Amino acid sequence: MSETSSVTWLTQEAHDRLQAELDHLRGEGRLELARKIEAAREEGDLKENGGYHAAKEEQGKQEARIRQLEQMLENAQVGAPEDIADDGAVHAGMVVTADVAGAEETFLLGSREIAATTDLDVFSEQSPLGAAVLGQPVGTETSYTAPNGRQIPVRILKAERFTG
């Protein structure tokens, strides 16, 4: 798979945690919500039943999270940081230190799901900054376009494997 596809890099621990969440939401989570909806439905008039509408809204959010997890796990590349190429370039799953518009920033390039145990800022590979540094060798000067249209200069100072 190419670096630019929609692959999500996950540690085994993050993959297992997300799979457990998905299993819960598909099973017990759906049953709990079905019980809430049924209990609210038994209260009568559905037009003015706040409990019913709240449960239906919660159900919609839960189904969206299930779809998000399914897609993420389907497209996940599971591996330990040592599985990342050590070719001097920036890859998903690396902690990157860069000079961004004159300020040094350190961030994880990858998914917020793998950074659950760290205080690092996280940028996806599809974000403007992530896309600008992905695949670039350390020492490269590049730039990205900010949402306001301004070009932001970036110089990659360091890229190391994320060790969690």
N, C-alpha and C positions, 0 to 999 in steps of 0.2 A: 504494500500500500504506500502511496506517496504521502509525504509530510503534509500536503495541502488538503488531503481528503478530510472527511469529518470524523476521524479517529479520535477517541478520547483515551488518553493514557491514564491508567489506573494502577496503583499498587495492588497487590493481592488482598491486603487488608481492606482497602477502600472498595474493591470489587465485592468482597464478601459482605461488607457492611451494607452496600447498596442492594445486593441481591437479597439479603435478609429483609431490608425495608420493603422491597418489591413483593417478596413472598407474603409478608404481613399485610400489606395493603390489598393484595389480590384476595387473600383469604379472610382472616379475622377482621381486617379493616373494613372490607365490604360488608361483612355480616353485621358489624357494629352499626354502620350507617343505615343498613336496611332496617335494623331494629328501631333506630331513631326515627326514620321516616315513617315506619308503620305506626309507632306510638303517637307521633304527631298527627298522622292521618286520622287516627281514632278519636282525636280531640274535636273533630267536626270540620266546619266550614274552612276549606283550604284557601280561599281568597284572603282571609284575614288571619291566617294561622302563621304567626312569626316563627314558631318552632319548626314547622314544616318547611318553610322557605329557607330558613337557615340550614337545615339538614340537607336540602337539595343543593344549596350553594356549596356546602362542604363536600358533598358527593362530587360535584363538578370539579372542584379543586383537586380532590383525591384522584379522580380519573385522569386529570391532566398530569399529575405527578407520576402516576403509573405509566402513562405514555412516555413521559420524559425519561424515566428510569429504564424502560424497555429499550428505547432508542440508544441511550447512553451505554447500556450493557451490551447491546447488539454490536455497537461500533467500538467497543472498548478494546484497547490493546493492554493486556495485563502483563505486568512484568516488574521485576525489581529494577531499581535505578541502574544496576550494572548492565542491564540489557540495552541501555541507550548507547548509541554509537559514540565512541570517544574519538571523534575526528576533528575536534577543535571548533565545531560549529554548534549553534544553538538548536536544540531539539525540544520537543514537548517533554515535560517531566524534568526540566532543568531549572535550577535557580540561576537567574540572570542578574548580573549587576551591570548597569548601564548609566551613562551620562545622558540624561534626558533634558534637553533645553537648559543645560548648565547645572542641573541638580542630579546628584547620584541617587539612583533608585535601585533597590533589590527586590525582585519579585519572582514568583513561580510562574513558569509558562506551562499552562495546562488547565486542568479542571478544578473548580472550587471544591469538588467532591473529594479530591485527594489531599486537599490542604486543610481538612477538618481539624487537624491537630497542630496547626502552626498559625502564627500571627502574620505570616507573609502576605503581601498583596498578591493577588492572582490575576493573570491576564490569559484569556484563551488564545489559542492559535489564530482564531478568526477576528480577534479584536484588532484595531488599527496598530497598536504597539506590538502585539504578538505577531501579526503578519509581517511587520517590518523587520523583526529580528529573527524569525523562524528560518532556519537553514543558513543563516549568515555566520561566517567565522568570527571568532573573538578578534577585536580590533577594528572591525568594519564600522564605517560611518554611513548611516542611512537616515531616513526620515519617514514620517507618516503624516497623514492629513488628519488634523483634529476635527471634531464635529463642527467647529466654527469656520472651517476651511483653511486655517493656518497650518503651515508646514512646521512640524516639530522635529528638530534635529536629534538624532540618537547616535551615540557611540557605544558599542558593546565593549565592556571592560573585562567581564569574566562570565563564564557559564560552567556551572558544576551540577552534577547529578543531585537530585533531591533525595535526601535520606530520611525524610519524615521526622 
